[in-house]
Amino acid sequence: MIEVEHLSKTYGINTAIDDISFSVEKGEILGFLGPNGAGKTTTMRILSGYLPATTGTARVAGFDVHEASMDVRRSIGYLPETPPLYLDMTVEGFLYFVARIKGIPAGDRATQVNFAIERCNLQEKRKVIIRKLSKGFRQRVGIAQAIVHNPPAIVLDEPTVGLDPKQIIEVRNLIKTLAGDHTIILSTHILPEASMTCDRVAIINRGKMVATDTPDNLMAQLTEGSGYELEVEGNIEQLRPLLQEVPGVREVEVTKTPEPENLNPTPFLVRYPSRSRLRIVSSPGSEPGRAIATAIVSAGLGLYEMRRVRPTLEDVFLQLTTEELHFEPEDRLGDDGEAFQSTVKSQQSSDEKTLSETGGRGDGEAGETQ
Ligand SMILES: Nc1ncnc2c1ncn2[C@@H]1O[C@H](COP(=O)(O)OP(=O)(O)OP(=O)(O)O)[C@@H](O)[C@H]1O
C-alpha cells in the first residue's frame, strides 16, 4: 500500500532524510520511531504530498507522490502533530468543510461525514463548537478530518501527544479499530505504545533507517539485557561460583548484600535483612532459568524470588539511536545499509515470569497509563 524507495530530503545543506526505504502492507500499522529531529515528520509530509522529496520515490496506493500528488492526497489521510482545526466551527460543520475541500461530491458528503463521526465516536459532540472540546476529543476530530474521505492509508504524527492517560487509551483503541480497513503509519515517542499498537516498527535516526521489523523480532534479537533478577537467602559467596558454572550464565552480579544487623540503622524498614539480590546476565538465546533455580536449591539456599528480565523496545531504540552502540559486528547495520536484523522477545513486563513469594507483578500495561 505504501512503498518508499531511496527517499532523501535536504533543506539547504541540512539532510533531513537520507536514502530511506520501507513499505507498509495493506491493513498494517507501522510505528515510525526516532529521536527528535530524526526525520519522521519530513517523511510523513512527503508521503502525504505536502512536501517534495529531493530524490527517491514514494508511492501510496500505487500513485507516485511526485507525479500523481492529487491521487495521493485522495488516497491518504494525514493528521499532523498539531491538528488543523477551525476552533469556531462545530465538529459537523468542520467535517463538512473538510469534505468539500477534499473534493467529495456534495451528494456524498453527509454519508462521509457520518462515517467519520461514527468511526471516531463523535456522535455526541457533532453539534459542539470545537473550541469547547477537550484535547482528547479535538484529537478525534483531527483523526475524523483525516479519514472523512475514507482513504486507504492514514498517516498520524504523534496522535497521542499531550493527552491524559484515559484519552491516550481511547485514541489508541480508535487507531486499532481503523487498522484492517486502513493502512496506518503512526509516529510516536511512546515506545510501549508502539509495542502495543503496531504490527511493525521502523526506527529512523539522523535521517537514516536503522531497523524495520516487528517489535517482538527486534526485541528477540537484542543481545544485551536478557537475564534474571533473584532474591536469595544464604551464603552468597558459596553460591556465586556455582552460578557462574551454569551453561548460559554470562555474568553474576550481587546488587544487594545482607545487612549486618548491628550496622542496620533502621531495621524496621528492611523486611529481609538476611537476603541478597542478584542480577544474572544470560547469553543470547540461552534459557538457564531452570538450572539456576536448581543450583540455588541444591546448594541449600533459599530462593525467594526469580524474575526474568527481557529487553524492551526502549532498549532496542536506545541501542540503535545513541552514539555508543554496543552491538556485536553482525548485529550492526551493514555497510550497505542493510536493515538491522535484531533484538528481544516480548515486552518486558507483560511477559515477565515471576517465581516469587508475593506472586508476579502483572504490570503488563505499565506504559499504558503513563
Ligand atoms: N523547513 C525546514 N527547514 C530546514 N530544516 C528543517 C525543516 N524542517 C525540518 N528540518 C530539519 O530536518 C531534520 C528532520 O526534522 P523532522 O521534523 O522531520 O524530524 P522529526 O523526527 O519529525 O522530529 P520531532 O520528533 O522533533 O518532530 C531536523 O534536523 C530539522 O531541523
The ligand as an ORCA input file, in Angstrom:
! r2SCAN-3c Opt
* xyz 0 1
  N      11.603     23.531      6.986
  C      12.796     23.135      7.393
  N      13.898     23.816      7.087
  C      15.133     23.405      7.477
  N      15.344     22.290      8.207
  C      14.271     21.560      8.545
  C      12.948     21.941      8.168
  N      12.079     21.010      8.653
  C      12.830     20.092      9.306
  N      14.141     20.442      9.237
  C      15.262     19.653      9.806
  O      15.201     18.350      9.290
  C      15.527     17.401     10.308
  C      14.388     16.406     10.477
  O      13.259     17.103     11.032
  P      11.865     16.403     11.271
  O      10.904     17.461     11.753
  O      11.469     15.634     10.070
  O      12.224     15.403     12.453
  P      11.256     14.596     13.423
  O      11.804     13.223     13.506
  O       9.847     14.729     12.984
  O      11.475     15.352     14.797
  P      10.423     15.592     16.014
  O      10.218     14.287     16.676
  O      11.172     16.566     16.877
  O       9.173     16.183     15.416
  C      15.855     18.209     11.558
  O      17.244     18.395     11.605
  C      15.142     19.522     11.305
  O      15.820     20.575     11.969
*
